[in-house]
Amino acid sequence: MTPAVKLLEEAGVDFALAEYHHDPRTPAFGEEAAQALGLSPDEVFKTLLARLDDGRLAVAIVPVSGQLDLKALARAAGARRATMADAAEAQRATGYVVGGISPLGQKRRLPTFLDASAESQAAIHVSGGRRGLEIRLAPAELLALTAGRLAPLARW
């Protein structure tokens, strides 16, 4: 059980787990999850960490069909600029390995932003805290559990 799954169980949230075989040679984790589970890349979301110009880390959750717009994330977080956090920094801050970073159950609560496209979905999939594990839940539940905010973050 990952910290993400434990958090969901303790909160009594309605969710479902989906597992798939992760190929360690795959560099595109989100796309791999969508393909392996037969899901649209619009409903599978990747969790990314960025460093804001004021020194804070922020979590951005965007569909795997899009890319994170760092300027949009900075605006949403009240900063001037944002850059991607390096893998080691992301792993230290969240307690998860890259490719398995869940927005749920991270070591410390970070400012979290979910792309506004999630609002049109009844449910989305996010990493369950390890490669090969996805969590299906309502976007509103994800926002509530992360104290997150909706914002237009993705570029297409």
C-alpha positions as CSV (number, residue, x, y, z in Angstrom):
1,M,0.0,0.0,0.0
2,T,1.4,3.4,-0.9
3,P,0.9,6.6,1.1
4,A,-1.6,7.8,-1.6
5,V,-3.8,4.7,-1.2
6,K,-3.6,4.9,2.6
7,L,-4.7,8.6,2.5
8,L,-7.7,7.7,0.3
9,E,-8.7,4.8,2.5
10,E,-8.5,6.9,5.7
11,A,-10.5,9.7,4.1
12,G,-13.2,7.3,2.9
13,V,-13.0,8.6,-0.6
14,D,-14.6,6.7,-3.5
15,F,-11.7,5.6,-5.7
16,A,-10.5,2.7,-7.8
17,L,-7.0,1.3,-8.5
18,A,-5.7,0.1,-11.8
19,E,-2.4,-1.7,-12.2
20,Y,-0.4,-2.4,-15.3
21,H,3.0,-3.8,-16.1
22,H,5.5,-0.9,-16.3
23,D,8.3,-1.3,-18.8
24,P,11.4,0.2,-17.1
25,R,12.7,1.3,-20.6
26,T,9.7,3.6,-21.1
27,P,10.5,7.3,-20.7
28,A,6.9,8.5,-21.0
29,F,5.2,7.2,-17.9
30,G,1.8,8.9,-18.3
31,E,1.4,7.8,-21.9
32,E,2.4,4.3,-21.0
33,A,-0.4,4.3,-18.3
34,A,-3.0,5.5,-20.7
35,Q,-2.1,3.0,-23.4
36,A,-1.7,0.0,-21.0
37,L,-5.1,0.7,-19.4
38,G,-6.9,1.6,-22.6
39,L,-7.7,5.2,-21.4
40,S,-7.8,8.5,-23.2
41,P,-4.7,10.6,-22.6
42,D,-7.1,13.4,-21.6
43,E,-8.2,11.5,-18.5
44,V,-4.8,10.4,-17.3
45,F,-3.0,13.1,-15.5
46,K,0.7,13.4,-14.7
47,T,2.1,15.0,-11.6
48,L,4.9,17.4,-12.1
49,L,7.0,19.5,-9.6
50,A,8.2,23.0,-10.4
51,R,10.4,25.4,-8.5
52,L,8.9,28.9,-8.3
53,D,11.1,32.0,-8.4
54,D,10.3,32.7,-4.7
55,G,11.9,29.3,-3.8
56,R,8.8,27.3,-3.2
57,L,8.0,24.0,-4.9
58,A,4.6,23.6,-6.5
59,V,2.7,20.6,-7.8
60,A,1.1,20.8,-11.2
61,I,-1.3,18.0,-12.4
62,V,-1.9,18.1,-16.1
63,P,-3.3,15.6,-18.7
64,V,-0.7,13.5,-20.4
65,S,-2.1,14.7,-23.7
66,G,-0.8,18.2,-23.0
67,Q,2.3,19.9,-21.6
68,L,2.7,22.0,-18.5
69,D,2.8,25.7,-19.3
70,L,5.3,27.0,-16.7
71,K,4.1,30.6,-17.1
72,A,0.6,29.6,-16.4
73,L,1.7,27.7,-13.3
74,A,3.7,30.7,-12.1
75,R,0.6,32.9,-12.5
76,A,-1.6,30.5,-10.7
77,A,0.9,30.3,-7.8
78,G,1.4,34.1,-7.6
79,A,5.0,33.9,-8.8
80,R,6.8,35.5,-11.7
81,R,8.5,32.4,-13.0
82,A,8.6,28.7,-12.6
83,T,11.1,26.0,-13.8
84,M,10.9,22.3,-13.6
85,A,12.3,20.8,-10.4
86,D,15.0,18.2,-11.0
87,A,14.2,14.6,-10.5
88,A,16.2,14.2,-7.2
89,E,14.5,17.3,-5.7
90,A,11.0,16.0,-6.8
91,Q,11.7,12.6,-5.2
92,R,13.0,14.2,-1.9
93,A,10.1,16.5,-1.6
94,T,7.4,13.9,-2.4
95,G,8.8,10.7,-1.1
96,Y,8.0,9.1,-4.5
97,V,10.1,8.1,-7.5
98,V,9.8,9.9,-10.8
99,G,7.2,8.1,-12.9
100,G,5.3,7.2,-9.7
101,I,4.9,10.6,-8.1
102,S,1.3,10.9,-6.8
103,P,-0.3,14.2,-5.9
104,L,-1.6,12.4,-2.8
105,G,0.2,11.3,0.3
106,Q,3.4,13.3,-0.4
107,K,5.9,13.8,2.4
108,R,5.0,17.5,2.7
109,R,2.0,19.4,1.5
110,L,2.9,21.6,-1.4
111,P,0.8,24.2,-3.2
112,T,-1.1,22.1,-5.7
113,F,-2.7,23.1,-9.0
114,L,-4.9,20.9,-11.2
115,D,-5.4,21.7,-14.8
116,A,-8.9,23.2,-15.4
117,S,-9.6,20.5,-18.1
118,A,-10.2,18.1,-15.2
119,E,-13.4,19.9,-14.3
120,S,-15.1,18.5,-17.4
121,Q,-14.3,14.9,-16.4
122,A,-16.4,12.8,-14.0
123,A,-13.2,11.0,-12.9
124,I,-9.5,11.3,-13.7
125,H,-6.5,9.0,-13.2
126,V,-3.4,10.0,-11.3
127,S,-0.4,8.0,-10.2
128,G,-1.0,5.8,-7.2
129,G,2.5,6.3,-5.8
130,R,4.5,3.8,-7.8
131,R,5.1,3.0,-11.4
132,G,2.4,0.8,-12.8
133,L,-0.3,1.9,-10.3
134,E,-3.0,4.5,-11.2
135,I,-5.8,5.9,-9.0
136,R,-9.2,6.8,-10.5
137,L,-11.1,9.5,-8.5
138,A,-13.3,12.5,-9.0
139,P,-11.4,15.8,-9.6
140,A,-13.2,17.4,-6.7
141,E,-12.0,14.7,-4.3
142,L,-8.4,15.2,-5.5
143,L,-8.7,19.0,-5.0
144,A,-10.1,18.5,-1.5
145,L,-7.4,16.0,-0.4
146,T,-4.6,18.2,-1.7
147,A,-6.1,21.6,-0.8
148,G,-5.5,22.2,-4.5
149,R,-6.9,24.7,-6.9
150,L,-8.1,24.5,-10.5
151,A,-6.1,26.6,-13.0
152,P,-5.5,26.5,-16.8
153,L,-2.1,24.9,-16.8
154,A,-1.8,22.8,-20.0
155,R,-0.6,23.7,-23.5
156,W,-1.9,21.6,-26.3
